[in-house]
Amino acid sequence: MEHKHKLLKWTIGLALILVICFFIELAHRTNILPASTPTWLTVRVLGITAYVLLFFGICLGITAGMPIWKGRKPARDLLLSIHFFFNTTGVFVAMLHPLLLVIDPYVPFSWMQLLIPFTAPREPFLYGLGTLTLYGLLFVLLTTDLKKKMPVKLWKSFHLISYILFLLALTHGIMGGTDSSNIIIFSMYVVTFVSVLALMIVQIQMVSALKKKALNKQHLTEHNIRQ
């Protein structure tokens, strides 16, 4: 049943993206949209929304990995469910984010320029980072759904890519986004980065303290046995 739900999620998501692409291409060929259509504004809003959703997703994921949830499985499972929801929604919004660039009157992109990294007509490196980030997010999401079919260590290795992708998304947003000069948007990027970094440090310290405690207990047990 769980496998069917995941397959249905991917099928519906990809079908929606294809339908949206069809209507965007139709609008592009017929020029049906007025020149005043706020395509660039919509692209920016979708990009920031996707980033914020992924920020909450990664924060919840880090929190769920802390040892404070030992013996509290229902609460941790709920946290992970919310984590997956934010990540899945964030990836879907991230897929929508660049599509309207095809009909943007100021910096129009072709479909190939959207799909192939570093071929954008403007700021190819920064837009290329965005494309790579999106592909990476899709990869992490897919491997998460296939988690039970692969070795745990392999899945964890794939999942660690999320941290790199967050940094790429942050770089793409700050350097490629036209809203970065806005003090509120820039402050949001700073706060989100510091928050993720702080949570990572706390998680590492908590796990290290737990391992140290277990090691000390083991040494004490071995010492008592020798006596």
C-alpha positions, 0 to 999 in steps of 0.5 A: 500500500505504501509503495502504491501511495509513493507511485501515485504521488510521483505520477500525479506530481509529474502529470501536473508539471507536464500539464502546466508545461503544455499550457505554458508552451501554448501561451508562448506560441500564441502570445495569449498572455498580456505583456503586463503578466507578472511572470518574473514576480511569480518566478521570484515568489515561487523560488522564495517559497520553495526555499522556505519550504525546503528550509523547514524540511531540513530543519525538521530532518536535523531535529528528528535525527537528534537523540532526544527522541529515543523512546518517543517513536510516535512523536519522532514519526510525526516529525518525520512525516511533517519533514517529508511533507515540507520537502515534497512540497518544496521540491514540487514548488521548486519545479514550478519555479523556473517554468514561467521563464519560457514566457518571461518578456524580459529574459526568456528561456528556451526549454533546453536552457531550462533543462541543461545547466549553465546554458542560460542566456543570463548569469549561466553559472548562477542559473545552472546552480539552480538547475543542478539543485533541482535535479539533486532535490529530485534525486534525494526525494526519489532515493528517500522513497526507495529507502527500504530497497537499498542499504542503510549506509548508502541511503544515508550517504545520498541523504547527506547531499541535502546539506550541499543542495541547501547551500547551492539553493542559498547561493542561487537565491542570494546571488541569482535572485533579484530580491537579495538587495531587499533587506528583508529577503537578505535577512531571511537568507542569513537567518535560515543559514544560521539556523541550519548551521546551529541545528547541525552543531547542536545535533553533532554535539548531542550525538557526540555526548551520547557516544562518549557517555556510552564509551565511558559506560563500556570502559567502566564495565570493563574495569569492574570486570577486571577487578 
